[in-house]
Amino acid sequence: MADPKGFLTTARETACTRPVADRLGDWNEVYVPGSLLPIISKQAGRCMDCGIPFCHNGCPLGNLIPEWNDFAYREDWTAASERLHATNNFPEFTGRLCPAPCESACVLGINQPAVTIKNVEVSIIDRAWDNGNVTPQPPERLSGKTAAVIGSGPAGLAAAQQLTRAGHTVVVYERADRVGGLLRYGIPEFKMEKVHINRRIEQMRAEGTKFRTGIEVGRDITATDLRKRFDAVVIAAGATVSRDLPVPGRELSGIHFAMEYLPLANKVQEGDFMAPPITAEGKHVVVIGGGDTGADCVGTAHRQGAASVTQLEIMPRPSEDRPAHQPWPTFPMLYKVTSAHEEGGERVYSVSTTHFEGDADGNVQSLHLTEVEFVDGKLTSKPGTERVLPAQLVTLAMGFTGTDQENGLVQQFGLALDARGNIERDAAYATNVDGVFVAGDAGRGQSLIVWAIAEGRSAARGVDRFLTGTSALPYPVKPTDRSITV
């Protein structure tokens, strides 16, 4: 146990964010650099090293949280990094982007603020990079087997790294011009600077993983060709079909899916554009969807100089305290104030968009909405609550409905789909097609980054067993476990 009295004597303290006025002037991460270092060892000391560490169950990766908390408390950063990497290929991603279901399951969280597990995690990995403790781990010998990974998001990268380290020759295919999937183009810089992706890619290249960008499987290369070239294929293409809003006026210019809007802002940071083709500058912006993607749109609009930002959510405002029907150690749906929300704008709950109106040139100018409520379990409009919001830019951030089937990938492989429209797989992550596996959102549906990494690692084990008959790779999660999917 780190500090036997730490949970009694040390109050929870989290990383400091930069002043709003400062961070709105750039795209750097919102946290004050180095703000965790003076406090993180004491925060790690709050861990009680429980006899039954429920944080393990809360984390899909099964992270050895009490162990690396103990090492962080003792400031043995090398050992802490080793424990962290034992279960997680990319803790710098999860330490910045994961909603921390481990903290919801923390035993201390029953009646006190939980341990700052996420902050400890990111501190360990950042210190490991600074100290040169993150190095390539090439395999000792090659198996002579080959594997293709379709998609370079967190699931694809995790599967590729595990398979490479197992000795297989791995090629990752990415349809975008850069590696990273939604980590690259869906996550704004202020949440995670892309240097964290770049140095992991360099590590993976040094280990032997090969990357092919600008190639879309199903269009630029057929499934037949891919199966001829490789002994196994892992599909980690994500759930990229955005949920639409089919109401009158949807065809107006200025209404975009979040994944049309956000990548362009990131491409500016990559140096591809001087200014984004879609910008919020000087406009009244409405973001439809109250989740993390919607918050990313809010923060992006603030930095682009929006005249106003309003975020709409069809569901009621969540509770600030754990609801009775979501008891510890489950992952509760709570009211969250993200860094983007701290920066301004209005959040409106229990409303539904009825239609849009535009000007003579076909540009959206306003959004009409009505308040809604649940009556006998059905969402119903409340009469007399209609109102109009000015809107020159609207982003639709209402989630994703499944894997893209228009490019022919699903059809060309002959893949079976489950009842939810995701690619069907068994306990080894194998599809109905021999030698073809699926991991992450493509098989699970829209979910968390930590699930994507866990599934990538698990699918790699299934592929390794398929290729060699056995596997020493870890198996952190089964695809049937949907305990905290969103």
N, C-alpha and C positions, 0 to 999 in steps of 0.2 A: 504494500500500500504506500502511495506517495507520501501524503501528510495525514496522519491519523486524525488530526483535528481540523484539517483544511476546510472541510465542508461547513464547519462551525465558525471558524475564525475569518474566513476570506469570503467577501461578497463577490457575486458575479460581476465581471467587468469585461466589456467587449472592445473590439478595435474602434479607434476614433475615425470618424469621417471628416474629410476636409470641409471647410465652410462652403455653403451652397453657392455663394457668389463666385468663389474661386473655381469650383469644379464645373460650373456652367460655362466657364470660359475655355475649357479644354475637353479632351476626350479620355484623359487618364483615369485610372481606377480611382474610385471615390474615397478610398481609405488613406489615411495619413501614413506615408511610408515609414516603417519601423515602429509604429505605435504599439504593436503587440509585444515587442521584445522586452520591455520593462515589466510586463505583467503576466506573461504567458506561463512561466514556470509556476507561479503561485496559483494561477487558474487551473493548471493541470493538477495541482495538489488538492483541488477540491474533489477529485475523483475518489470514490469510496472503495474501489476495487471490490465490487460486490461479489458475493459468493455465486450468485446467478446474475451475470452482467446482461441485463435486458437490452443494453445498447447494442450488443451483438445481434440480437434478433431484429432490432429496429433498423439496422444497417443491412441492406441486401448483399453487400460484399462480405459481411461477417468480419468487419475490421476488428483488430485486436486492440480495442480502444483503451482498456485499463492498462495494458502493457506499455503502449507508447505514451500514455499519460504519465506513468511512473518514470519513464526515461526522460520525458520533457521536464518533469519536476526536478530531476537530478541533473538536468542540463547535459545529458549524454545524448547529443543530437545524432550521432552516427547510429547508435543502437535504435533510437526512436525512428530514424528513417528506414532502417532495415525492417522493423516491425510493420511500419506503415506500408512499405512496398510489398510485403509478404502477401497482402490481400488486395491491393489497389495499384493498378498500373499508373494512374494519373491523379494522385491526390491534390495536385495544384489546381486541377479542374474542379473536382468535387469540393475542395476547401473554399472555393470561390462561388460555385454555382449551385451546389446541392442545398435543398431546403432543410437538411439535417434531421431526418427522421430518427437518427440515433439520439438526438437531444430530447425528442418527444418521449423516447423510451427510457431515458436516464432515470435510475431509481431515485436520485436526489430530487428529480423533478416532480415527485409525488406531492411534496409540500414545500419545496423551495425552488428558486431558479436553478435550472439544470446546469451541468458543467458545460463550459463553452467548447464543446468537442470540435466543432467546425473551425474555430479560431486556432485551437491547438494544432489541428491537422495542417492547416495552411502554413503555420509558423514552422512546423517541422520540415515540410518539404521546401519552403523557401530557404531555410537555413541550409538544407542539404545541397541545394543548387549553389548557394553562395560558397559553401565549403568544398565544393567539387566532389561531393559524395554520390552524385547521380552520374553514372558512367554506363557506356554500352555493355550489354551482356550477350555477346554473340554465342551461338551454340558451340559445344565442343566438337560435334561432328554433324554432318548433314545426313538426312534420312534418304535422300534421293527422291522424295515425294514433293509434289507441288500443290499449292493451294491459291486460289484467287479469292479476294475479299472485295465485295461490291459495296462501296460506301466508306468514307473516311471520317465518319462521326465517331463518337466515343465507343460505340459497340464495335465498329469495324476496326478501329485502331487497337482496341484491347484484344480482339481476336487475332489480329495480324501479329501483334507483338508476342503473344503467347505461342502462336504457331511457329514463328521464326525462332524463338528461343528453344522450342522443342526440336529444332533441326530441319524443319521443312522450308522449302523455297517459296516465299510468299510475295504475291503482287497485289497491291491495293489499287482498285479502279475508282476514280472519283470523277463525276461528270462536271464539276465546277473547275475553274482554272487554278485553284489552290486546294491544298489538302486541309481537312478539318471539318467538313460538313457544316452543320448548324453551329458548331463551336466557332467556326471561322466567320460565317456570314449571318448567323441568326442571333448571336450574342454580341451586344454592343461592347465597344472598347472599354467603356466606363465600368462594366461589370467584370471583364477579363481581358487584359491586354494580350494581343496575339503573340507576343514574345514567348508566352508559356506554351503555345502550340508549336511554334517554330523550333524551339530547342528539343521538344520531345520528338518531333519528326527527324531532326538531325540524329538523335540518339538511335531511333529505329532504323534509319538508313545505315548507320555505322554497325548495327547488329545484323544487317543483311536484308531488311524489308525493302521492297521496291515499290515505287509509287508511279502511277500513270494518271495524270490529270487531263481534263478535257475529253474524257471518253465516257460515254453513256452506254451502259450495257443494255441491249435491246434495240438500240439505234445505230451506234457507231461500231459495235461489235455484237454479234448474235450470241444467244445462249448456246447454240450448237458449237460455234467456234470456241467458246470459252470452255466448254466441257471436253472438247478434244485436246485443248492445250494443258488442262490442269486435272489433277487426280481428284480434287475436291473443290467445292465452291461454297463460300459463306456469303449469304445475302444480308447485308446490314445497311439497306438503303433508306431506312427510316420510314416514318409515317408522314409523308410530305404533302398530302392532299389537304389543302386548307378548307375548313368548313365555311360555306358561303352563306349569304343573307339574301334570299330571293324575295325582295320586296320591291314595290314600284320605285323607279328611279335608280336602281342598282347599276344601270348601264352608264350613268353619268361619269364624266371625267373627274378624277380627283378622289375616287373611291378605290382603295387598293387593299389587297391582302397584306398582312403584316410582313409576310415573307417576300413580298415585292418591295416593300418600303425599307425594312431594316438592312438587307444586304447592300443596298446602294450607299447607305451611310457608312457602312464598314469599308466599302470599296474606295470611298474618299480617303479613309485613314490608310488604306493600302497604297494610295497614290494613283489609283486608276482614273479618278475624276478630280477636277478642281472644286466642283460643287456637285451635289447629288442631283440626278435628274428628277427625283421626287423630293421636294423639300417642304418643311413646315414654316419656313421663314415668313413672318408677317401674316400668317393665316390662323383662322380659328380652327383648331384641330379637335376632332372627336375620335376617340379610340373605343371601339366596341369589343368588349371582352375584358374581364377583370382579373385575369391571371398574370403569370410572370411575363408572357409575351406582350400582353397589353402594357404592363409596367415598362418594358423595354421600349415600346413605342412612345410612352409618355416621356421618359428620360431623353430619348433621341429628339423628340419635338422641342423640348426645352432648350437643348443645345443648339438647335437650328434656328432659334429665335421665334417661336410661335407666338402669336398674339394672345391666344388662350388655349388651354388644353383641358378637355373634359373626358373622363373615362366612364363608360357605361357598363353596367353588369345587370343581367336579367335576374340573378338570384338575390335573395335578401342579404343585407350586410352581415358577415359572419360575427360570431361572438368573440370578444377579446379573451374570454376564459374558456377552458376546455369544456365542451358540451357534455352533458350526462350520457348521451348515447355514443360518445367517442372517448371512453375511459382510458386512463393510462393502462398499458403502454402503447396504445394505438396511436396512429398519426392523425392528429385532429386538424380540422379545417378551421383556422383562426383568422381573425382580422389582422392583416399584415400592413405595415408601413414600410415600403422599400425606400431605398435611397432616391429613386425617381419621384416617389410621392412626397418626400421631404422637400423636394425642389419646387413644388407648387402644383397648380391644377386642381380640378374638382373631381371627386368620385361620386357617382350617382348609382344607387342600387335599386333593385326591383323595378326596372324599366325595360321596355321593349320598343325597338324601332319599328314604326309603321310604314314610313316611306321617306324618300329624299326628294328635294326639289332643286332645280338648277336654273341657270340663266339662259339667255337666248343662244349662247355658244355651246351649250351642253356641259357646262362645268357645275359641279355640285355647289350649292350655296347654303342649304339648310337641311336639317334633319328633324323629322317629326317623331315624337315618342309618346308613349303612354305608360303610366304606372301599372304594374301587374301584381297579383297576389295569388296564392294557392288557395283554391276552393275545392274541397273534396278531392285533394290530391292533384288537381289540374291547374295549370297556370292560366289565369284569367285576367283580362284587362279591366281596370277600374274606370268606370264611366266618369267623365268630367275631369280627367287628369291629363288630358292631352296638352302638349306644349311643343315649342319649336326652339331648336338650338341653331345658332349660326355655325356653318361648317363648310370650309373651303378645302379641307383635307380630312378624309375619313379612312381610318385603318381598321381592318377586320381582323381581330385577334381572338377568335372564338374556338381555337383548337384545331385539331387535325383529324381526318376521318379514315386514314389508311394509307397504304402504299400506292404510289403512282402506278396505274395500270395502262396509261396511254402510250408509254414508250415500248410496250410489248414484252417487258422482262417477265412478268408473271405468265403470260400466254406462251412465250417461247420456251420457257422451262417446263411448262405444263404443271404449274404449282396449284395445289389445292388450297382453298381459303376456308377459314373457320367462320362461325356464325357472325362474328364481328367484322368480317372483311379483311382480317389479317392473314398472313401466310401461315398455314397450319404446320405444326411441328410436334415431334414426340419428346420424350424426356431427355433424349440426347441432342435435342435441337435439330434433328434431321427432318427434312420435308418428305413428301411422298415420292420425291425423285431421288434415286440412289446417288449418293455423293454430294447432294446439295443440302446445305444447312441454312438456318436463318437465326439471326440474333437481333436484339434490340427492338425498337419500335415497329419494325417491319413485321415482326411476329407477335409482339406484345401489345401493340397499339401505343398511342401517345403516353409517355411515362417520364420518369425522372432520369437525369444523367447517371445517377448511381446505379439504377437498374440497367441502363445501357452497358456500362462497363462490366457489371456482374454477368450479364447475359453474354457479352463478348467473350469473357473468360470461360464461361461454362460451355459455350458453343465450340470454343477452341479445343476443349477436352473431348467433346464428341467427335470432332474432326480428327484429332490425334488418334483416338481409338479406332476410327474407321480406317485410317491410313496404315496403322501399325499393329492393330489388334490389342493394344494396351495403351495406358497413358499415366504419366506421373503428374500431369497438370492438375491443379485444384479444381473443385467443382462447387462453387459457392452457392448456386441457386438453381432451382428447377423451374422450368417455364410455366408450370401449373400454379406457382405461388404468386398470387396477385394481391397480397395483403395490403399494400399501400400504393397500388397503381393509381394514377390520376388520369 
